[in-house]
Amino acid sequence: MNLLVVIAPAIILLGLHVVGFFTYSVLCASGHAPQVAGLEGRRFSLGRHFMVYWHWALSPIERFLIKRRVSPNTITLLAMGVSVASGFAIAFGHLATGGWLYILSGTLDIIDGRLARATQQSSAAGGFLDSVSDRWAEAAVFIGFAWLLRDTNWFLAVIVALAGSMMVSYVRAAGEVRGTLLDGGFMKRPERILVVSAGTLVCAGLASVPSTMHLAPTVLGSVLAFVGAGSVATALGRWHQGYNNLKTMDELAKANGSVAEPSLPAPARVQPSGESRKPDLSPALRRRSVPSSRMSVVAVAAESGASASTLP
């Protein structure tokens, strides 16, 4: 593939974002910062300023979809389909196509949750659909990399990246079911999408030039190894944090003369940092009722700083 074909979309998008980011920064500096709802307490590795800008830049698309009465579930399924297409493109060596499709999928994944809140269509069913589709979407992309690098020494790096990415989301879900929020770490889903897609496009550029073609597998494998190591570190960090939080809650429960029981959070639409629009499960799904003493223990744990910080 010609190098210009690979980098032309990047040049156009970069130019648009430079103009948009400059405009947004000027508005903020002049005291007219755009108001973007639904980002309270959320964090992103590149900083809150960039995170708010990105959501502000997507607001015209969000308004267009609202006018067209597009369902959030439609966007969710579309995002998963685009990720599957990205995985197929990557598997057969079309790295530029796969990289751009993955970026599109990540963008759609941001929009579906915002669309659900803006149109008051947030629901447990929609959140469940979104959460599961995100896992399939991410698996499809990493399976594509696994097939592409199956005959290289970087195959194991892909497997570690896939396992680490799944565990980041699983540990968080396991913590939420037990009443503790685990949202730490630097390799959350938005960061993974950003690093993987950028690395894929760089490798596409290298592969398009005969003199640098041999470097593409090494660079791509290194990117996936970095994502894998970061994801494993994030998952282990959340695991440790969750164990300490729950251990503290157990000790507080014993001190209050009650037995701590796992509890499900109250039903609410949750929008983590790029990790899908997951709602808390309905109390109707609880296996047993939660005693009032348990609720007081959770409150005490939160006040003492034992539980995690505010949800991003």
Secondary structure, DSSP 8 states (H G I E B T S, - for coil): --HHHHHHHHHHHHHHHHHHHHHHHHHHHTT-----TT-TT---TT-HHHHHHHHHHHHHHHHHHHHTT--HHHHHHHHHHHHHHHHHHHHTT-HHHHHHHHHHHHHHHHHHHHHHHHTT---HHHHHHHHHHHHHHHHHHHHHHHHHTTTSTTHHHHHHHHHHHHHHHHHHHHHHHTT------S--HHHHHHHHHHHHHHHHHHHTSTTTGGGHHHHHHHHHHHHHHHHHHHHHHHHHHHHHHHHHHHHHHHHTTS--------S-B---SSS---B---GGG-SS---HHHHHHHHHHHHTT-S-----
